[in-house]
């Protein structure tokens, strides 16, 4: 399996620290984003929006099975 990354949210004062551990050149590199509540909420909304955009581009239209009759 490939190298993996992790993300962890830790309470910090009146905000949150987002700790990301990324494999770079096969070595773990830790990045910490210290955010206040407003920044953390904006970051969360941005991540959800990006995920929704990616999902929409990957699956532009739902694939539905053909209708079946159950009253026969």
C-alpha positions as CSV (number, residue, x, y, z in Angstrom):
1,X,0.0,0.0,0.0
2,X,1.1,3.6,-0.5
3,X,2.2,6.1,2.0
4,X,-0.6,7.6,4.1
5,X,-1.3,11.0,5.6
6,X,-3.3,11.9,8.7
7,X,-5.2,14.9,9.9
8,X,-6.1,15.6,13.5
9,X,-8.1,18.5,15.1
10,X,-7.0,19.5,18.6
11,X,-8.7,22.1,20.8
12,X,-6.4,25.1,21.4
13,X,-7.5,28.0,23.6
14,X,-10.5,29.6,21.8
15,X,-9.8,27.8,18.5
16,X,-8.3,24.6,17.1
17,X,-5.0,23.3,15.8
18,X,-5.3,21.2,12.7
19,X,-2.3,18.9,12.6
20,X,-1.5,17.3,9.2
21,X,1.2,14.6,8.9
22,X,2.3,14.2,5.3
23,X,4.8,11.7,3.8
24,X,7.3,13.8,1.9
25,X,10.3,11.9,0.5
26,X,9.2,8.9,2.6
27,X,9.6,10.9,5.8
28,X,6.7,12.3,7.9
29,X,6.4,16.1,7.8
30,X,4.0,17.7,10.3
31,X,2.1,20.9,9.5
32,X,0.1,22.6,12.2
33,X,-2.6,25.2,11.3
34,X,-3.6,27.2,14.3
35,X,-7.1,28.6,13.6
36,X,-9.6,30.6,15.6
37,X,-13.2,29.5,15.6
38,X,-14.2,31.6,12.6
39,X,-11.2,30.5,10.6
40,X,-11.8,26.8,11.5
41,X,-15.5,27.1,10.3
42,X,-14.4,28.8,7.1
43,X,-11.8,26.1,6.5
44,X,-14.4,23.4,7.1
45,X,-16.9,24.9,4.7
46,X,-14.1,25.2,2.1
47,X,-13.1,21.6,2.4
48,X,-16.8,20.5,2.2
49,X,-17.3,22.7,-0.9
50,X,-14.2,21.3,-2.6
51,X,-15.3,17.7,-1.8
52,X,-18.7,18.5,-3.3
53,X,-17.1,19.9,-6.4
54,X,-14.9,16.9,-6.8
55,X,-17.8,14.6,-6.4
56,X,-19.8,16.5,-9.0
57,X,-17.0,16.3,-11.5
58,X,-16.4,12.6,-10.9
59,X,-20.1,11.7,-11.0
60,X,-21.8,14.4,-13.1
61,X,-25.2,12.6,-13.1
62,X,-26.6,9.9,-10.9
63,X,-26.8,6.5,-12.5
64,X,-30.2,5.1,-11.6
65,X,-31.3,1.5,-12.2
66,X,-34.3,1.1,-14.5
67,X,-37.6,1.2,-12.8
68,X,-39.2,-2.2,-11.9
69,X,-42.8,-3.0,-11.4
70,X,-43.7,-4.6,-8.1
71,X,-47.5,-4.9,-8.8
72,X,-47.3,-7.7,-11.3
